Amino acid sequence: MYVITGITGKVGGALARALLNDRQPVRAVIRDASKAGYWAALGCEVAIAQMEDAAALTEAFKGATGVFILPPPGFDPEPGFSEARAVIAAVAQAIEATAPQKVLCLSTIGAQAEQLNLLTQRTLMEQALNALDVPVTFLRPGWFMENAAYDVIAARETGVISSFLQPLDKAIPMIATADIGLLAAQLLQQQWTGKRVVELEGPQRVSPNDIAQALADILQREVSVKLVPRDTWEPMFRAQGAKNPLPRMRMIDGFNEGWICFEGHEVVKGQTSLTTVLRGLADKTA
């Protein structure tokens, strides 16, 4: 039995569908009971559990061949990452109590960074799971290509996209969420011992200029890209409702300054191109 947390998201959903296509048994761990019917109809067992509820997670993880951990996103965390720490403690307690044969944790590029930033939440999860006597693979994907969803809308409406990533010609590792799900399904069905790190990126690294050019080709119009000045980030994020924007700002700094990067562990290349992802986003927003 493969137990999947975060199944209602893009990555968790892609993983679950890949396992179901392989005729593997799947138990969906769902926080919102109203979403259970969809996954039950696909053939999943369903467990209702909040990610900070150690007792409910322990029940959900019982009898698992493998467990996939996808912590809920925290884009505007409390100082000190209290919400993430509550989830990490509950997950670690449940894994320790149930001792699944293996664990696959969706981490992130840059999880090794010592500088405090938004991705530190994944660093803390890695540290907690590293302390457990269970085989764990940490899957560290690059920047999600789907983060360009708003760029598609802006490019179509104005012909101009804005970029926090800079300089505009700097290419960074990016990956399609579908490729993350497919690799996760493969990894979860493998056998290994101890702790393992797998780094995942797409066929080519991507710059903001590459995104603008791909959108120009897809939308058949000129698309330019403009920098968002660093000194405007905090007031902009606060105006959007963020209470603690510094971790997000430091994450972007990490990509721009190069300290959020891959370490050179086991590297896998996805097959989905940026153009494919952007075309799919364009079709959805047409």
C-alpha positions in Angstrom: 0.0 0.0 0.0 1.4 3.4 -1.0 0.2 6.2 1.2 0.2 9.6 -0.5 -0.1 12.9 1.3 -0.7 16.1 -0.6 -2.7 14.1 -3.2 -5.0 17.0 -4.1 -2.1 19.1 -5.4 -0.5 18.9 -8.8 2.5 16.8 -7.7 0.7 14.5 -5.4 -2.1 14.0 -7.9 0.3 13.1 -10.7 2.1 10.7 -8.4 -1.2 9.0 -7.4 -2.4 8.6 -11.0 0.9 7.2 -12.1 0.7 4.6 -9.3 -2.9 3.8 -10.1 -1.9 3.4 -13.8 0.7 0.9 -12.6 -2.1 -1.0 -10.8 -0.6 -0.2 -7.4 -2.8 0.2 -4.3 -3.0 3.8 -3.1 -4.2 5.3 0.2 -5.1 9.0 -0.2 -4.4 11.1 2.8 -6.8 14.1 2.5 -7.3 17.1 4.8 -10.6 18.1 3.3 -13.2 15.3 3.5 -15.2 17.0 0.7 -12.5 16.0 -1.8 -12.5 12.3 -0.8 -15.1 11.1 -3.2 -13.0 11.9 -6.3 -10.1 9.8 -5.1 -12.3 7.0 -3.8 -13.9 6.8 -7.3 -10.5 6.3 -8.8 -9.9 3.3 -6.6 -8.0 4.8 -3.6 -8.5 4.1 0.0 -9.1 7.3 1.8 -7.8 8.5 5.1 -8.8 11.9 6.5 -5.9 13.6 8.4 -4.6 17.0 9.0 -0.8 17.2 8.5 -0.2 18.4 12.0 -2.3 15.6 13.6 0.2 12.9 14.6 -2.5 10.4 15.7 -4.5 10.7 12.5 -1.3 10.4 10.4 -0.2 7.3 12.3 -3.5 5.6 11.4 -3.1 6.7 7.8 0.5 5.4 7.6 -0.2 1.9 9.1 0.7 -1.0 6.9 2.4 1.2 4.3 4.8 -0.2 1.8 5.9 3.4 1.1 4.8 6.8 2.3 5.0 10.0 0.2 5.4 13.2 2.3 4.3 16.4 0.7 4.0 19.1 3.4 1.4 21.8 2.8 2.8 24.9 1.2 3.7 27.9 3.5 4.1 31.0 1.3 3.7 33.5 4.2 5.1 31.6 7.2 5.1 32.8 10.8 8.5 33.9 12.1 10.3 30.7 13.2 8.2 28.5 10.9 5.9 27.4 13.7 3.3 25.9 11.3 5.9 23.9 9.4 7.5 22.7 12.6 4.1 21.4 13.8 3.7 19.4 10.6 7.3 18.1 10.7 6.8 16.9 14.3 3.6 15.1 13.5 5.0 13.5 10.4 8.1 12.3 12.1 6.1 10.9 15.0 3.8 9.0 12.7 6.6 7.6 10.6 8.5 6.5 13.8 5.4 4.8 15.1 4.5 2.9 12.0 8.0 2.2 10.5 7.0 2.1 6.8 9.3 0.2 4.5 10.4 3.4 2.9 9.6 7.1 2.7 9.8 9.5 -0.2 9.8 13.2 0.8 9.3 16.0 -1.7 11.9 18.5 -0.7 13.4 21.2 -2.9 16.4 22.5 -4.7 18.5 24.4 -2.1 17.4 22.4 0.9 21.1 22.4 2.0 21.3 26.2 2.2 22.3 27.6 5.5 20.7 31.0 4.9 17.2 31.4 6.3 14.6 31.6 3.5 11.2 30.2 2.5 12.7 26.8 1.6 14.1 26.4 5.1 10.8 24.7 5.8 12.0 21.8 3.6 15.4 21.9 5.2 13.8 21.3 8.6 11.8 18.4 7.3 14.9 16.8 5.8 16.7 17.2 9.2 13.8 15.5 11.1 13.5 12.6 8.7 17.3 12.1 8.5 17.2 11.4 12.2 14.7 8.4 11.8 15.8 4.8 11.3 13.8 4.5 8.0 14.9 4.5 4.4 14.2 7.9 3.0 14.7 9.5 -0.4 14.6 13.2 -0.6 13.4 14.4 -4.0 14.7 17.9 -4.7 13.1 19.4 -7.8 14.0 22.7 -9.3 11.7 25.8 -9.7 8.2 24.7 -10.9 7.5 25.7 -14.5 3.9 26.2 -13.5 4.9 29.2 -11.5 4.7 31.0 -14.8 0.9 30.8 -14.8 0.4 34.5 -14.1 3.0 35.3 -16.8 0.8 33.7 -19.4 -2.1 36.0 -18.5 0.1 39.1 -18.4 1.7 38.2 -21.7 -1.6 37.7 -23.4 -3.2 40.9 -22.0 -0.2 43.3 -22.0 2.7 41.8 -23.8 4.9 42.3 -20.8 5.8 40.0 -18.0 7.5 40.9 -14.7 10.4 38.9 -13.2 11.7 38.7 -9.7 14.4 36.3 -11.0 17.3 38.3 -12.3 19.4 38.9 -14.3 17.0 38.2 -17.1 19.5 36.0 -19.0 20.3 33.8 -16.0 19.0 30.2 -16.5 18.0 28.2 -13.5 16.8 24.6 -13.0 13.1 24.3 -13.7 10.8 21.3 -13.9 7.2 20.4 -14.8 5.1 19.2 -12.0 4.0 16.2 -14.1 7.6 15.1 -14.3 7.9 15.3 -10.6 4.9 13.1 -10.1 6.2 10.5 -12.6 9.6 10.3 -11.1 8.1 10.1 -7.6 6.1 7.1 -8.7 9.2 5.4 -10.0 11.2 6.2 -6.9 8.5 5.1 -4.5 8.5 1.6 -6.2 12.3 1.3 -5.9 14.2 -0.3 -3.0 17.1 1.4 -1.2 18.7 1.6 2.2 19.6 4.6 4.3 19.1 8.2 3.1 19.3 9.3 -0.5 19.0 12.6 -2.4 17.7 12.8 -6.0 17.8 16.1 -7.8 15.3 16.7 -10.7 15.3 19.4 -13.4 13.9 19.8 -16.9 15.5 19.2 -20.3 17.1 22.6 -20.3 17.6 25.3 -17.7 15.4 28.4 -18.1 15.8 32.1 -17.9 13.2 34.9 -17.7 14.1 35.7 -21.2 13.4 32.1 -22.3 10.0 32.4 -20.7 9.2 35.6 -22.6 10.4 34.1 -25.9 8.4 30.9 -25.4 5.3 32.9 -24.6 5.8 35.1 -27.7 6.0 32.0 -29.9 2.9 30.4 -28.3 0.7 33.6 -28.2 2.0 34.9 -31.6 2.7 38.3 -30.2 5.7 40.3 -28.9 6.4 39.6 -25.3 9.0 41.5 -23.2 10.1 41.0 -19.7 10.9 43.7 -17.1 12.7 43.4 -13.8 10.9 44.0 -10.5 13.4 46.1 -8.5 14.5 44.5 -5.2 13.5 47.5 -3.1 9.9 47.2 -4.2 9.4 43.6 -3.2 8.5 44.0 0.4 5.8 46.7 0.0 4.5 44.8 -3.0 4.2 41.5 -1.1 2.7 43.3 1.9 0.1 45.0 -0.3 -0.8 41.5 -1.5 -1.5 40.4 2.1 1.8 38.9 3.2 2.6 39.5 6.9 6.1 38.1 6.8 7.5 38.5 3.3 11.2 38.2 4.2 11.5 34.4 3.8 10.0 34.6 0.3 12.3 37.5 -0.6 15.4 35.6 0.7 14.4 32.6 -1.4 14.3 34.7 -4.5 17.7 36.2 -3.5 19.0 32.7 -3.2 18.2 31.8 -6.8 19.5 35.2 -8.0 22.7 35.0 -6.0 23.3 31.3 -6.7 23.2 29.8 -3.2 19.9 28.1 -3.8 21.2 25.4 -6.2 21.7 21.7 -6.6 24.5 20.0 -4.6 25.4 17.4 -7.3 23.7 14.3 -5.9 21.9 11.8 -8.1 20.6 13.9 -11.0 17.5 13.1 -13.1 16.3 15.1 -16.2 12.6 15.4 -16.8 11.3 15.2 -20.4 8.6 18.0 -20.4 9.7 21.2 -22.0 8.9 24.7 -20.9 7.0 25.3 -24.1 4.8 22.3 -23.4 4.0 23.6 -19.9 3.3 27.1 -21.1 1.1 26.0 -23.9 -0.9 24.0 -21.5 -1.3 27.0 -19.2 -2.2 29.2 -22.2 -4.9 26.7 -23.2 -6.4 26.7 -19.7 -6.5 30.5 -19.5 -7.7 31.2 -23.1 
